[in-house]
Amino acid sequence: GLRVLPYYFAAWLYNGTSTSTASNLATNMFFPSSATAAGDATLTTRLGMQADPDNGPKFARSGLGVYSAVSFYGGAGSFIALNSPVGATHFYYDPAAQLKLKDLSADPLSGVYAVIQKSTDALAVKFGPDGSVLWQQLFPNETAKAVLWGGGAVYAATEFDNAGNRDLRFRKLDASSGAPLL
């Protein structure tokens, strides 16, 4: 299932004040990382990771403020970065599947909901304000499309193959547990 990424990547900016190309660097933590040494400092990089241009960043407003999230992918796999209104960034990955964030929504208090494409399956997820995964609901062999919070419930839209035709399926989920309603 979906897991919190246990490490970060760093984008390093050379400040130009050293004779070493790796020393005196300022870091902006954001991606999974690996370290290499050069001169008198350590440079942390992750090659080949990039933001998913097809899905772009997503935004959702809750009572706490604005959440933002984006998918990243590369040769090493994929992950989703979720930024909370309080400035914390949380990372999620599944070692067995590619992840693509499709939509994001929030409730008036502090819950944030996402629909994610997990390889060939759709996944609805609720994240807590601390970044924890509160629940997940898997929809096998479906394509994630949209998520919306309203009236105390979460609505997830997916697309599926129906005898060669692409049809939409809408689900009403309990906001506190993810259990299907109706």
C-alpha positions, 0 to 999 in steps of 0.5 A, a space after each residue: 500500500 501507500 507509504 510515507 517516504 522515509 527520506 528526502 531529496 535536496 536541490 543544491 544551489 552553489 553560492 559561488 564563494 568557494 574554490 570547490 564546486 560542492 562546498 558552501 552550498 545551500 539546500 532546498 529539501 524536497 526529493 529522495 536523495 543519495 550522496 556523493 562527495 566532491 572536494 570539501 563538502 557533500 553534494 546530495 542529488 537525485 538524477 532523473 526525477 522530474 515533476 509529472 507534466 501530464 498531471 501538474 500540481 493540484 491545490 485544495 483549501 481546507 480550514 487550515 489553509 491551502 494544500 498543494 501536491 504534485 507527482 514526481 517520477 523517474 528511473 527510480 520510481 515515483 512518489 507524491 509530495 504533499 505540502 500542508 498549510 503549515 509548511 510541512 512537506 510529506 512524501 508518499 510512494 509504493 515500491 510496487 507501483 507507479 503513482 500519479 496524483 490525479 486530483 485533490 480536495 479538502 474538507 473544512 477542518 483539516 482532512 485532505 483527499 486524493 485520487 491517485 493512479 496506482 499503475 492500473 488501479 485507482 486509489 482514493 486516500 485521506 491524509 491527516 493534517 500531520 501527513 499520515 495516511 488515514 485510509 485508502 480505498 482501492 478500485 482495481 482496473 479503474 482510472 482515477 479521475 476526480 475527488 470532491 468532499 461535500 456534505 460530510 462525504 467524499 465523492 470519487 470518480 473513476 473510469 473503467 472499461 465496460 465491454 470496450 467502452 469507457 464509462 464513469 463510476 461515481 462513489 460516495 465514501 465515508 469521510 472518516 473511514 473511506 467505507 463505501 456509502 449507499 
